[in-house]
Amino acid sequence: MTAATMAAMVVAVVAAAMAAERPARGRDDDERLRRVFEAVLAKTLSGTGPLTCTGLDEDTENALWAVWEAYPHASAELVQAARRAFAGQLDGSNAARWHADLARAIAGRRAHG
């Protein structure tokens, strides 16, 4: 079995397990996350570092840190990048990418071991 085949199998197994374990998120949860994101973004644009432990994922937090690091000259592009990262949290693409990266890393270690 090639490393690529093994990585694909691991990705499929991890994705299936995550889908089975993940509780369904409702509209109220998304609205709460939107309010949190907008509040954290506003604080970040005012010079306060992004809050952590807010329910925002790592990709979104990293994008918010990039906005803060540019303070007081955060560009519209950085703000849009934060909004795109947050959209990825809501649609699940950030988590899917993280799990795929993890599966590839595991498969790579197994291929070397």
Secondary structure, DSSP 8 states (H G I E B T S, - for coil): --HHHHHHHHHHHHHHHHHHHS----HHHHHHHHHHHHHHHHHHHTT----SSSS--HHHHHHHHHHHHTTT---HHHHHHHHHHHHHHHHTHHHHHHHHHHHHHHHHHHHH-
